[in-house]
Amino acid sequence: MVECYPIKKISYYGTFVFLDLDRFRNCIEKKGWSEFKPNSISGFLTEELEKYVRKYRGLVIWGLNKRRGTEEAILFFHQKSKIIYELFENIRRKIKRLAEKLDAPTSLSIGMVRGAAPLIKQIKSHNKKEFKKDPNILMAYRALKKAKKNGGNCIVQL
């Protein structure tokens, strides 16, 4: 007699995160930082995102940049939105505190949406045409734009 074991259902859903540092170009100019190498804020953001991607087995779709520092990125995590929201709320607060400590006029805006795993593996450029290739990435982009429109330094979930 052959024993049958129930097959666990694998979830192909997760949370898309589209994030961007607010007014970062002005911040770079004010502080005299180079835009071609990591600074205190973009380097910190890169390290935090890498840590989260490793720990939570996230997917970097676009933007994580160790060479220049990360200003914006698109990520995907299989975890539930509540868990990811808490993680990124923590990053948002840390960025705000660091910016205040450095007297740097920046903060972090984040758009989030729950959806099916991405149809594309990576985006080649920061172009709305590229974002439209996956409807969930486009929705996360719209959530980010809404966060920016609300003054930045917040998370918008759609």
Order of alpha helices (4+ residues) and beta strands (2+ residues): beta-alpha-alpha-beta-beta-alpha-beta-alpha-alpha-beta
